[in-house]
Amino acid sequence: MKKLILLMMTVLCQQLTMAQNLTKMQWFNEPAKWEVKDQMLSMFVTPQSDYWRISHYGFTVDDAPFYYGTYGGEFETKVKISADYKARFDQMGLMLRIDKENYIKAGIEFVDGKYNLSTVVTHRTSDWSIISLEKAIPYVWIKAVRRLDAVEIFYSFDDKNYTLMRNAYLQDNTPVMVGLMAACPDGDGFNATFEHFSVKHLADQRRLEWLKNHAN
């Protein structure tokens, strides 16, 4: 009986933690229509919105919906994403953001009728890398792991087997806004859904090394 009660309390704590991740977050560029229900964020993505800085296109935009919490140190974050993509460059996924000149966004981007695993890394100017998918997918998991001054971005179709899609620099020892981003640069908006969003604290590697070298 004690084991059963302990298990139930553990599950309840996990559920509450997940709920806090969504209900206690805040908006940057809040969309007109959105809802948090059953551990899920759904939104109608603001038309003509995006995140990009300067390179290739020659303009800077910083006006797409971003629902986030702020975290320090090292962490792992992941989310399951799905949407009814319609127009060129419709996109959604995770975003890690220090400020307007330093951020990473990663997820799905819909280009010329094809689904692409997409990552944009911005340090004053933006770059863009993609992995094209052979067919449309109903959903995908995106995971980001921040360790020291690097972020590894992974994708998965089952939340079990993850594949690395990008390794990028992000300044360490600096608080990061972590959350859910969607953008619609060319279209009239689309419905996007985020499920099972979580952020898990990871012990700082430098501190672990210090403790190892200064053990009693």
N, C-alpha and C positions, 0 to 999 in steps of 0.2 A: 504493500500500500504506500509506504514512504517513497519507494522508487517511482510509483505512478504519479504521486503528487509532485515530486521533484521534476519529472518529465513534463507534466502539464504546466508547471510554473516556468520552465525553460522555454517551452513553446510560446506561452503567453508573453514572456519578456521579449522574445524575438519578434512577435507580432507588434508589440508596442513600440519597439525600436524602429521597425519599418514604418509604422504610422507616423512616428515623430519625424522621420526623414522627409515625409511629404507635408505634413500639416504645419511644421515649424519653419518651413523654408520661405523665401521671399522672391518677389518678381523683379527682374530688370526687363523693361519693355513688356509689361503685362498685356496679354492679348485680350480682345473684347469678349471672347467666349472660352471658358475653361472650367474644369471640375475635377476635384479630387474625391474619389469614391472607391471603397474596397481596395485600398492600397494601390490605386491606379490614378495617374494623371492623364486626362484627355483634354485636348485643346483644338480650337480651330486656328490654324497658324495665320498670323497677320500677313496679308498680301503685301507684295513689294518690300520685303524685309530680308536682311541678311547680315552676316559678319564677314568683312573683308577689308584688307588695308593695302592700298596703293598698287602693288606689283601686278604686271600684265594688263590689268584693266584701267589703271590710272585713277581710281576713285577709292574712297573710304566710306564704308557703311557700318553702323553699329546699332542697329535698330530692331533686331529680331527677338522674339520671346526667349527668355532664359530664366528658369526657375531653380533657385540654388540655395545652398547653405555654405558657410565658410569653415574651412578646415586648415589646421596647421600640421606640420610634420609629414610623415609618410602614411600612405593609405592605399586601399584598394576599393574601387567603386565599379559598379556594374548595373546594367538595366536591360530589360527586354523591350524592343521597340517595334511598332507596326504602324502603318499609315496607308491612306488611299492616295498615293502620289499621283499627281496629274500633270504638272507643268515642268519644263526644263529647270533643273537645279532645285526642285523641291527636296528638302533634306531634314533630317532629325538625328538626334543622338546625344552623347555626352559632351559636356563642355567643362574644361578646366581653365579658369581665367584669373590672372593676377590683376590686370588692368587692360585698358583699351589697346595697348600695344603688345601685350603678352598673353596669348591664350592658345588653347588647343581645342578643336572641335572634331568629333569623330562619330561616324555612324553610317547611315545609308544616304546616298544622294542619287536622285533620279535624273538621268541625262539621256536625251534622245531616245526615250522609250526603254532604257536599260537601267537595271539596278546596279549601283556601284558601292562597294565599301570605300568610304571616303574619309580622309583625314586632312584637315587644314591646320598648319602650325604657323603661328604669327609671332614674330619678334621684330617689331617695327613694321616689317612688310610680311605679307602672307605668302605661303606656298600651298600647293595642293597635290596630294597623291591619291590614287584610286586603285582598287582591285575590281575589275569588272566581273559581274556574275553572269552565268550563262542563261539563267532564267529568273523569273519573278519569284520572290520568297514571301511567305506570309508574315514572318517576323525574324529577328536576329537579336542575339545578345551582344552587347558591346561592353568591354571591360577595360579599365585603365588602372595601372599600378604605378604609383609615384614612389620612387626610391632615390634618395639623395637628389641629384640635379637632373634626373631623367624620368620620363614617363613612357611606359610601354603600353601600347594599345593592342587589344586582342578582339577577335570576333568568334562567335560560336553559334551553331544552329540548334544546340541541345542543352546549353549551359553545363556541359560536361567536358567536351573536347574543345579547347580554345587554340586558335592559331594567331600568331603574332602578325600584325599588319603595319605597325610603325613603332619606331623608337625615337623619341624626340627630347630635346633639351627643354627643361623648365626650371627656372631659378629655385634653388632650395632655400630652406630656412625662411620661407616667406608664406604668409597665409594665402590660400587659394579658394576662390569661389568654385564650388563643384556642383554640377546639376544637369538639368535637362534642357536641351536647346532644340528649336526647330525654326526653319526659315523658308521663305517662299519668294525668292528674288524676282522671278518672272511672272508668276501666276496670280490667281485670285484667291489663294488660300486653300488649305486642305486639312482634313482631320488627322490628327496624330495621337497615338496612345503610347504611354510609358508605363511599364509594369515592373514590379519587384525591384525597384530602385533601392540600392543600399550603398553605404560607405562604411568600410571596416578599417579601424585603426591598425597600423603596423608599427611595431617597435622600431625606434630610430636606430639605423645600422651603426652610426658613429658611437652612439651611447652604448650599444651592445658590445662593441669592440673595446670601449673604455672599461666597461665592467669586467670584461674578460681579462684585460691586462692588469686590472687592479683588484682582482679577487683576493679575499682574505686567505 
